[in-house]
């Protein structure tokens, strides 16, 4: 079962995360203790060999090898941090993508419940069969990628016994030959059955059918009908619309299949594994405590137990184990996906939504606050302090400004007309200058007229 500790870290408190270090199930200790014991055993073997079993001349040769290996592990000859960091990031993105690709029937069952009508036995049969086909498709794909689901349904006969498929449907599925996985066939049955329900009037319009599936409408709309302009416009709008619920469901099943098919390149997994294992293979000899009396650099003390080397092994090898754990979450590790429980949940809620809850509504009643314009929702004693917290209205709502900053700035000269002026002041200023220019032109025109009149009189 997936290990969940969300409630324990809902509130940050002293020692909150420290308590998680003492868990065994799903812990790094459970994943790593065998490798750690092996590393310690090999280290102790070389330590005893160096101290008790070698001659002085052999000890000197061992010390030279140890110094050389120590120099090799303390430099960047093996880029462990780089390859490990990139590998775990890649594996985590893949793990999250597989989680978000899990086919859930929630959206599909809402569409089926709201658009496949009929309170009679035939309507109920249609709705339940549609959702059974959807769940059957997810079971078939999960049988192909999850060891837990395959152990639960080792053969298709077990799927029939579980109620996801009838014997006639099993014969139909087996009679259709294909060299590839047939997880998509029940969704094809879904699309054809939805089209049949549209012809029978159980699905009342084409828009509702489009919500169910994006299949081509030629199967149930006559060619002569399509020749009308209105129907052509409706048909084109359906084709241009976004992918609908059935195709969304099918796409997730297909994506899970491709995640299982296309893995992280094997060469990169080998590079990471070899980098970590070779690093600690050299560390077994290079991190040995040498005789302090011989004056070797950085060997002035003999502690027997390489504490920091063990911590380094724990971190690096643990990081590698994290990548190995999440690269395929459809196995049987503690933190792998609970695929069997998801199958149980999906079939139960989908049948509940399209059968028991179909047209099963509570009577309409006025809500408790019907006659109140302003009302508040009560708090419990443990949350009463939240009611005193003011509502957030924006980060600048409580911003304070000096009286000088609140004064409006008016530009008087025409040089800075376009700087620091509002649109209204700019229009007013332009109008003022235009009026002045028009008055000057009018005055000059009147002067010219007087001159001409005086000249004629003379």
Secondary structure, 3 states (H helix, E strand, C coil): CCCCCCHHHCCCCCCHHHHHCCCCCCCHHHHHHHHHHHHHHHHHHHHHHHHHHCCHHHHHHHHHHHHHHHHHHCCCCCCHHHHHHHHHHHHHHHHHHHHHCCCCCHHHHHHHHHHCCCCCHHHHHHHHHHHHHHHHHHHHHHHHHCHHHHHHCCCHHHHHHCCCCCHHHHHHHHHCCCCCCCCCHHHHHHHHHHHHHHHCCCCCCHHHHHHHCCCCHHHCCCHHHHCCHHHHHHHHHHHHCCCCHHHHHHHHHHHHHHHHHCCCCHHHHHHHHHHHHHHHHHHHHHCCCCCHHHCCCCCCCCCCCCHHHHHHHHHHHHHHHHHHHHCCCCCCCCCCCCHHHHHHHHHHHHHHHHHHCCCCCCCCCCCCCCCCCCCCCCCCHHHHHHHHCCCCCCCCCCCCCCHHHHCCCCCCCCCCCCCCCCHHHHHHHHHHHHHHHHHHHHHHHHHHHHHHHHHHHC
